[in-house]
């Protein structure tokens, strides 16, 4: 409920963290600074400085000239007069410094530590005090009223310009901020005996009343009439809970679209979504290698499962639990712990696995990627998301690189443009596919000619597919639309040129958070760009535009030879009886044992259909018989060369010792079930196509990890 504060005239003490372990020096714009503990009351000064000379004893100097002294200077040598020593604390203000009606620069100015250029002077309402903390470390405190304090907080936490929004309705946001900041501050008592609160985002950001960038620079106010009005209109108002206590009203610049809860019920915040905050919707990439390094007990990572609080929204709410499943074990942790471990912005997230290429995917030859600063910025994300499916990539990206332009990059930094990179490659380094992420540093008026020059150079070197990534047109000062039109036109002139449409993919209003400056990318943007490249390359691969041949699909149970046994042999025997029209005593036994009779039947069938006669049931024989080897299953009791592959893969994935003898016994059955459980398959112990592909993929991932 909304109620009044108990003691609206109470003061609040704020720890000014920039002054830790430093002297406390202050200035006034006119000679009206006051040393509160001055042994001669009534004196005024323009500058004052306090230094601890013994434990909890401060020596104070004053000057009628406005200046900030360096700690290394003796104040007496730079125009300061010794005032005297004082015990426990030295306090400074101006004659009007505690008057709420005083202008910001009529308050006391604190000399902040000197930067490379000058001392900044920050003005505060109330009193500036030099004091020791409980460890006898020098601290500087601002003692002021709650309402004066809020005048330095509210415009730091919410833009004062919001007050002008929607015909002045935005003032309601500033009023709400004032009430929240007042309530929060009222509950603060962090540093007992020293200060109630601090001046950073660890508490509430507090900027004071005004600032000079140097002692002699023009000041500017950090307060604003709109936030001052919001504070005045809500004077003394706080939020109280059902028990009557003031509520600790924590707030943030972004809550990710839903409040966290606590004393209040969690709820969706459509205003946060409408504000398009960079932290409302975000993407991060975490490699399986990083996860396995953090949690080695899982072995080879096979999946991640998240559970949520069920309060609605994406993924049905905040993540409450994360389970990492691996070949050795599973690890469970809270959603918050996983967030902390990997620096995620919020506990509201889901997980999507990004794996290496599908096992049946056609192979892709060497890829050359030539990029500029945008490409260089995704080096880590590219390695995590794209490289597992395309491991043979020559990644060459440096800032400022042009598509064509020999003066774009200094020689000490890297090769300046695409022709220079292409010309630097030996015949052994020449790619099958070239990906060009360039153009932001080129002149759109000559971009078509630049494209022709690069395509000609690559075609002369027999590059199979040339892939351009088009440009975001968010930057209005450059006509990147003309550059994109030139890229589209190039696909009509050159049949081996493709263009990946990054501009359309990233142009939505909700994608603003992907960009830091309309071209370069935020952390989310880098992950999204890498995902875009991966998906686009996968599409080109499926279309056969970047592949160099058919996929290396390893069939299970084929070929079959004398001495093998199992269900696939039974299927073969039944098919041979049908194809050769074998009846009664001429039929071969359908017993699952590949003996001499089965071999002779295979030879007879091979002769009939014109295949090489060798008595081996290879892929051609199986296909000619109308059998689909992808439906075969190997189980306990089988003997097959594919069982050897199964046993070796199990040993690799589960990190166990297992005899690879080709005999599917009880030990193999047990380990197959163990593997199936680890990848969320029904633990039958039998190896069908699904288990076969999962096992071979997991084995391959021992060197090329899947990513999440």
DAVEN-V21716 format. One record per helix or strand. SS is the DSSP state (alpha for helix, beta for strand). FROM is the first residue (numbers start at 0). TO is the last residue. If there is no record, write none. Layout:
ss & from & to
SS & FROM & TO
SS & FROM & TO
This chain:
ss & from & to
beta & 1 & 3
beta & 10 & 14
alpha & 16 & 18
beta & 23 & 26
beta & 32 & 34
beta & 44 & 44
beta & 46 & 53
beta & 56 & 62
alpha & 74 & 77
beta & 80 & 86
beta & 88 & 93
alpha & 103 & 105
beta & 107 & 110
beta & 120 & 123
beta & 126 & 131
beta & 137 & 144
alpha & 145 & 156
alpha & 159 & 167
alpha & 170 & 185
beta & 190 & 190
beta & 194 & 194
beta & 196 & 197
beta & 209 & 211
beta & 219 & 220
alpha & 224 & 232
beta & 236 & 239
beta & 245 & 245
beta & 257 & 257
beta & 267 & 267
alpha & 269 & 273
beta & 286 & 286
alpha & 287 & 293
alpha & 295 & 297
beta & 300 & 307
alpha & 313 & 315
beta & 318 & 325
beta & 329 & 333
alpha & 334 & 340
beta & 353 & 353
beta & 363 & 363
beta & 366 & 370
alpha & 372 & 376
alpha & 378 & 384
beta & 392 & 396
beta & 401 & 401
beta & 416 & 416
alpha & 417 & 423
alpha & 426 & 428
beta & 432 & 436
alpha & 443 & 459
beta & 464 & 468
alpha & 479 & 492
beta & 496 & 499
alpha & 501 & 504
alpha & 508 & 513
beta & 514 & 514
beta & 520 & 520
alpha & 522 & 541
beta & 546 & 546
beta & 559 & 559
beta & 564 & 564
alpha & 566 & 578
alpha & 583 & 585
beta & 592 & 592
alpha & 595 & 608
beta & 616 & 616
alpha & 618 & 623
alpha & 628 & 630
beta & 633 & 633
beta & 638 & 638
alpha & 640 & 653
beta & 662 & 662
alpha & 665 & 677
beta & 686 & 686
alpha & 688 & 699
beta & 706 & 706
